[in-house]
């Protein structure tokens, strides 16, 4: 029986989880910016079940769906970055007006 072609979403999810795997098995939180309905977070949490899914998403139907799934969602984020060693580091994500 010939195998079914994989969807581009499936290939993308595999690519992301493989990339995360190079950071070790001890991932505690996974941030998905522009998470949509959470397909990447779902695949990531299957691979890293101990991790917590965190999303930045503005679409209210997606925000509702993600929250029902237990994902921590920031729909009006305040994001802080720092710079050093030629890199950009995400320092914090909080709700707008809550530093």
Number of C-alpha atoms within 10 A of each C-alpha: 3 4 5 6 6 8 9 9 11 12 10 14 18 16 13 14 18 13 11 16 15 8 9 9 13 11 16 11 13 17 16 18 13 14 20 20 18 21 16 23 26 16 17 24 18 12 16 21 15 13 17 17 23 22 24 19 22 17 13 11 11 18 23 14 14 23 13 10 13 12 18 16 24 18 18 14 19 14 13 12 10 10 10 7 6 6 8 10 12 11 10 12 18 15 13 12 8 8 11
